[in-house]
Amino acid sequence: MEKQSRYNFLVTFSNCSFGIYLIHIFIMRYILWHIDFIVFGLGGIGQIVMTWLLTISISFLLTYAISYLPFSEYIIGFHHKQKK
């Protein structure tokens, strides 16, 4: 069961990858320009790691949420098909 859930996550992440690519720069700039803790509170490596983790997580969640909207395939290249 765990192997199947990892597979499903990787397929979903792969389907959302173009949307992640499109939106990540906006998320990353917002993080670096507005969250002072990341810029000043961490060292260089900590800043890179935290920025990467937050950027990829938020970009994935936003892209996944957008995939439920009508015509999302024209925005992010993927539309989440609901099971009937």
N, C-alpha and C positions, 0 to 999 in steps of 0.2 A: 504493500500500500504506500509506503513512504517513497519508494522508487517512482511510482506513478505520479505522486503529488509533485515531486521534483521535476519530473518530465513536463507536467502540465504548467508549472511555473516557468520553466525555460521556454516553452512554446509561447506562453502569454508574453513573456519579456521580449522574445524575439519578434512577435507581432507588433509590439509597442515600440520597437527600437527606432523606427523612423520618426515617430512623434517625440520620443525622448531626445533624439538628435535635434529636432526643430526647436524644442522648448528649453533645452538645457542652458543655453547661454543667458537667457532672461533670468532663470532661477539663480545661476551662478553669480551674475552681476548683482542681483538683489541681495544675495547672501553677503557678498563682499562689501557692498556699499552701505548696508543697513544694519548688519549684525556686528556690533563692535567687539563682542566677546571673541568671535572667531579671528578678527583681524589683529586685535591687540592682546588678547588673553592667552593665546597659544603660541608656541614656537613655530618655526617654519614648517616642520614636518607635521605637527598637529594641525596647523591651518590647512595644509594640503589635504590631509586625510579627512578632516571634518567637512571641508568644502566639497570634496568628492562624494562622501557618504550622503550629505544632505542634498546635493544636486541630483544625484542618481535616484535617490528615494523619492524626492518631491516630484521630479520629472516623470518617473514611472507612475506614481499615483495620479498625477494630473492627466497624463496620457490615457491611463486606464479608465478614468472617469469620463474623459471626453469620448472614449470609444463607445459608450452607451448612447451618445447623442445621435439623432438622425443625421445623415450625411457626414458622419465623422470620417468615413473613408476618403472624403475629399479634403479633409483638414489634416488628418494624421496618417492616412493611408491604411487604416484598419477600422473595421466595425465589429464590435463584439456581438456575435450571434447568440441570441438567447435560446435556450433549449425549450422546446414546446412539449 
